[in-house]
């Protein structure tokens, strides 16, 4: 049985594209007969130092303090030595500053080093991002330099990356998987109730609160056997509620659309006590100012996201910087039958290009964003398109490609 050590700064219960990806990879590889250990940070004091979940052995290193999105783990090197000695392959998920320690140890103990690139700290933008990017650059560069192979999502992003452009011969491209839970009608009804939108189960039409009506101005939503009021379009966002995610532009775009037709912007994702981030404070005032338009649902279990996507008429990924390299949530929406609007960022624009299930909007342009959202609201996506998306982003294909890499 091949032993693999997967390392990432954060693992569950933290919610992010990286942690979801790492969890899916770890658990699926266990199902394929691999012995998987995850080495991560103990970013919350109530987390167990060691535990096994779904066959994955999770080990967490003590955190002394946090710095922006990173953590300082003084004993990480000791934990790393123990785990690298026992494994056959080291798989680092970057960005992770401590990865250079694992990279050096992998070479000392003659272990294969596979690096999975998720995103990178830019050296442009806000001053504190520049500092973080510049300080961490040499550590990440060393990890990529020592890697035997580097897994990247797309060529579109890799060839403009401040790291990957230097290591083209090491690159392997693997599209991430879209793994969503099963559709649950009761959960969807709960979401619609929380949004104070009417739905119909064929017996009575339930409006917000306890009101009832015999209005039948309803249209089917997806494959559901009940319907909701189609006069109010739901525009969804899933991800961390942070300023750099472009949510200010999304709110402005929805305000423009709302002048012509009724819409609700529903934000799903963590916003308070998020590991390494406090940027929700910048958005709080804007959200409160537009409380009739914006609904902040907070975090939803990943298994329940399919139910949220089923309530949406359009999912938007309005990110404005290269910390976003793909946007796994948009492919989850696509396989659930929901059209997407994504920023014209390298990598982020690829799901729309590959499937045709959405539109690509100019970065940081609320007018163009509004225009593209309206186009998606008027579009219908066929079963053939949805099937194509499911094939492109299947977990079976994803694991098959990783098995080749690990063998």
C-alpha positions, 0 to 999 in steps of 0.5 A, a space after each residue: 500500500 502506497 503511503 502519501 503525505 498531503 500537506 496544506 496550511 488549512 484542512 477541514 473544518 476550514 472552508 475554502 477551495 483548497 481545503 475542499 480539494 485536499 479533502 476530496 483528494 485525500 478521501 478518494 485516494 483512501 477509497 483507491 487503497 492508498 494510505 493517506 495522512 494529512 499534515 495541517 495546522 491546528 488553527 483552532 484550539 478546539 481541534 484535535 491534534 490527531 484524528 482519523 476521519 473517513 479513513 484519512 489520518 489527520 495530524 495538526 501542528 501547533 499554531 503560535 500565532 496567525 499572520 494574515 492568511 498564514 500561521 506560524 507553527 514553531 514545531 512544524 519541522 519536527 512533525 514534518 520529519 516524523 511524517 516524511 520518514 514514514 511516507 513514500 510520496 510528499 504532496 504539498 498544496 501551495 500556497 504554504 510557506 512551510 512547504 519548503 521544509 517538507 521539500 528539503 526533507 523529501 530530498 534528504 529522505 529520498 521521497 518523491 515530491 509532488 506539488 499541487 499549485 492552487 494559487 499564489 500571493 501576488 506581488 501587486 495590489 495592496 501594500 500588505 499583500 505586496 509584502 507578504 508576496 515578496 517575503 514568501 516568494 523565495 520559500 515557495 520558489 524553492 519548493 517548486 524548484 525541488 518538486 519532481 512534478 507540479 500539478 496545476 489546474 490550467 495552462 491558462 493560469 500556469 503560463 502567467 503565474 509568477 512561479 509556474 512559468 519557470 517550471 513548464 517541463 514539470 507541469 501536469 494539468 489536472 482539472 479539479 472535480 465538481 463534487 456536490 451532495 445529493 439534491 434534497 427537496 426539503 433543504 431547498 424549501 428551507 433555503 427558499 423560506 430563509 430568503 422569504 421567497 414563495 415556493 409551491 409543492 403542488 398543494 399550496 403556495 407558501 409565501 414569506 412568513 406564514 402567508 398563503 396564496 393561491 397565486 399560480 405565477 410560478 415556474 419550475 426550477 431545475 429538476 425539482 418537483 415543486 416551483 418558486 416565484 420566478 418574478 424574483 431572480 436569485 443571484 448567488 455567490 459562494 465563497 469567503 466573504 472578503 473584499 478582494 473577492 469583488 463583492 463590492 462590484 457584484 453588489 453594485 451590479 445587482 443594484 443596476 439589475 434591480 432597477 429593471 427587474 427584481 433580484 436577490 443577491 444571496 451570499 453563502 460563505 464564512 464571514 466572521 472568524 475566518 482563518 487569516 482574514 478580516 476583510 468582511 469588516 470592509 463589506 459590512 457597511 455596504 451589505 447593511 446599506 443594501 439589506 433589501 437586496 443582499 441576503 447573507 446566509 453565512 456558511 453552508 455545509 459543502 454537502 448542502 451546496 447542491 441545494 443552494 445551487 438549485 435555488 439560483 438562477 445565476 452564480 457569480 464569481 467576481 474575483 479581482 486578483 490572482 488569489 483566485 485561479 479557478 473557482 471550484 464553486 462555479 463548476 459545482 454550480 454548472 453540474 447542478 444546472 446553474 449558469 455562471 458569470 466569472 471574471 476574465 481572470 486567467 484560469 477563472 474563465 476556463 470553466 465557462 470556455 470549456 462548457 459554454 455554461 455562462 459568460 465572462 465579465 470584465 474584471 472590476 467592471 460593475 456595468 459589464 458584470 450586470 450585463 453578463 448576469 442579465 444575459 445568463 438570467 435569460 439563458 437556458 442550459 440543456 441537459 447535454 451541456 450539463 452532462 458535458 460539464 459533469 464529464 469534464 469535472 468528474 471525480 473519477 477522471 480527477 482521481 484517475 489522473 492523480 493515481 497516474 501521478 502518484 504511481 
